[in-house]
């Protein structure tokens, strides 16, 4: 079983910076678009891919802390 987290656009809320989903990082769609093109994933004709041991993806380090509620 493969487990992991994702960075994805979220059009359904504006509560960015606070935990909202199951460990994923939600971003404004225009912001996540910039990350996607920076990471430049090799999709091989598919709409999306999942990380594997051979292709772990692009490491992104998040600095800072979640704002208090």
Phi and psi restraints in degrees (value plus and minus 20) as a CYANA .aco file:
   2 UNK   PHI    -121.6   -81.6
   2 UNK   PSI     111.8   151.8
   3 UNK   PHI    -144.0  -104.0
   3 UNK   PSI     134.1   174.1
   4 UNK   PHI    -199.1  -159.1
   4 UNK   PSI    -190.5  -150.5
   5 UNK   PHI    -149.1  -109.1
   5 UNK   PSI     141.0   181.0
   6 UNK   PHI    -151.4  -111.4
   6 UNK   PSI     140.1   180.1
   7 UNK   PHI    -133.2   -93.2
   7 UNK   PSI     102.0   142.0
   8 UNK   PHI    -167.2  -127.2
   8 UNK   PSI     138.4   178.4
   9 UNK   PHI     -90.7   -50.7
   9 UNK   PSI     128.7   168.7
  10 UNK   PHI    -155.9  -115.9
  10 UNK   PSI      87.7   127.7
  11 UNK   PHI    -111.0   -71.0
  11 UNK   PSI     -28.7    11.3
  12 UNK   PHI    -113.0   -73.0
  12 UNK   PSI     -19.9    20.1
  13 UNK   PHI    -174.2  -134.2
  13 UNK   PSI     148.7   188.7
  14 UNK   PHI    -146.8  -106.8
  14 UNK   PSI       6.2    46.2
  15 UNK   PHI    -118.6   -78.6
  15 UNK   PSI      25.3    65.3
  16 UNK   PHI     -87.9   -47.9
  16 UNK   PSI     124.3   164.3
  17 UNK   PHI      75.9   115.9
  17 UNK   PSI     -24.7    15.3
  18 UNK   PHI    -141.4  -101.4
  18 UNK   PSI     123.1   163.1
  19 UNK   PHI     -76.1   -36.1
  19 UNK   PSI     110.2   150.2
  20 UNK   PHI    -152.2  -112.2
  20 UNK   PSI     -52.9   -12.9
  21 UNK   PHI    -143.3  -103.3
  21 UNK   PSI    -174.5  -134.5
  22 UNK   PHI    -110.8   -70.8
  22 UNK   PSI      24.3    64.3
  23 UNK   PHI      81.0   121.0
  23 UNK   PSI     -29.4    10.6
  24 UNK   PHI     -95.4   -55.4
  24 UNK   PSI     140.5   180.5
  25 UNK   PHI    -121.3   -81.3
  25 UNK   PSI      95.9   135.9
  26 UNK   PHI    -109.3   -69.3
  26 UNK   PSI     118.0   158.0
  27 UNK   PHI    -156.6  -116.6
  27 UNK   PSI     140.0   180.0
  28 UNK   PHI     -80.7   -40.7
  28 UNK   PSI     123.1   163.1
  29 UNK   PHI     -78.3   -38.3
  29 UNK   PSI     -58.5   -18.5
  30 UNK   PHI     -88.6   -48.6
  30 UNK   PSI     -49.6    -9.6
  31 UNK   PHI     -96.8   -56.8
  31 UNK   PSI     -62.1   -22.1
  32 UNK   PHI     -88.1   -48.1
  32 UNK   PSI     -47.2    -7.2
  33 UNK   PHI     -81.0   -41.0
  33 UNK   PSI     -60.7   -20.7
  34 UNK   PHI     -84.2   -44.2
  34 UNK   PSI     -61.8   -21.8
  35 UNK   PHI     -83.2   -43.2
  35 UNK   PSI     -62.7   -22.7
  36 UNK   PHI     -79.4   -39.4
  36 UNK   PSI     -68.8   -28.8
  37 UNK   PHI     -90.6   -50.6
  37 UNK   PSI     -48.7    -8.7
  38 UNK   PHI     -87.3   -47.3
  38 UNK   PSI     -64.3   -24.3
  39 UNK   PHI     -90.1   -50.1
  39 UNK   PSI     -47.6    -7.6
  40 UNK   PHI      30.3    70.3
  40 UNK   PSI      38.6    78.6
  41 UNK   PHI     -85.9   -45.9
  41 UNK   PSI     121.6   161.6
  42 UNK   PHI    -106.3   -66.3
  42 UNK   PSI      83.2   123.2
  43 UNK   PHI    -105.9   -65.9
  43 UNK   PSI     -37.4     2.6
  44 UNK   PHI      30.7    70.7
  44 UNK   PSI      26.4    66.4
  45 UNK   PHI      61.3   101.3
  45 UNK   PSI     -20.3    19.7
  46 UNK   PHI    -117.8   -77.8
  46 UNK   PSI     144.7   184.7
  47 UNK   PHI     -99.2   -59.2
  47 UNK   PSI     -42.6    -2.6
  48 UNK   PHI    -181.8  -141.8
  48 UNK   PSI     146.3   186.3
  49 UNK   PHI    -160.3  -120.3
  49 UNK   PSI     142.0   182.0
  50 UNK   PHI    -133.5   -93.5
  50 UNK   PSI     129.1   169.1
  51 UNK   PHI     -87.5   -47.5
  51 UNK   PSI     126.2   166.2
  52 UNK   PHI    -153.2  -113.2
  52 UNK   PSI     156.0   196.0
  53 UNK   PHI     -83.4   -43.4
  53 UNK   PSI     -58.1   -18.1
  54 UNK   PHI     -94.5   -54.5
  54 UNK   PSI     -48.0    -8.0
  55 UNK   PHI    -154.4  -114.4
  55 UNK   PSI      60.2   100.2
  56 UNK   PHI     -93.8   -53.8
  56 UNK   PSI     -25.6    14.4
  57 UNK   PHI      71.5   111.5
  57 UNK   PSI    -189.6  -149.6
  58 UNK   PHI    -118.0   -78.0
  58 UNK   PSI     104.0   144.0
  59 UNK   PHI     -93.0   -53.0
  59 UNK   PSI     110.5   150.5
  60 UNK   PHI    -146.6  -106.6
  60 UNK   PSI     103.5   143.5
  61 UNK   PHI    -120.6   -80.6
  61 UNK   PSI     106.2   146.2
  62 UNK   PHI    -120.0   -80.0
  62 UNK   PSI     104.4   144.4
  63 UNK   PHI    -124.7   -84.7
  63 UNK   PSI     133.3   173.3
  64 UNK   PHI      85.2   125.2
  64 UNK   PSI    -194.7  -154.7
  65 UNK   PHI    -150.3  -110.3
  65 UNK   PSI     136.5   176.5
  66 UNK   PHI     -86.8   -46.8
  66 UNK   PSI     111.6   151.6
  67 UNK   PHI     -81.7   -41.7
  67 UNK   PSI     126.3   166.3
  68 UNK   PHI     -91.4   -51.4
  68 UNK   PSI     129.8   169.8
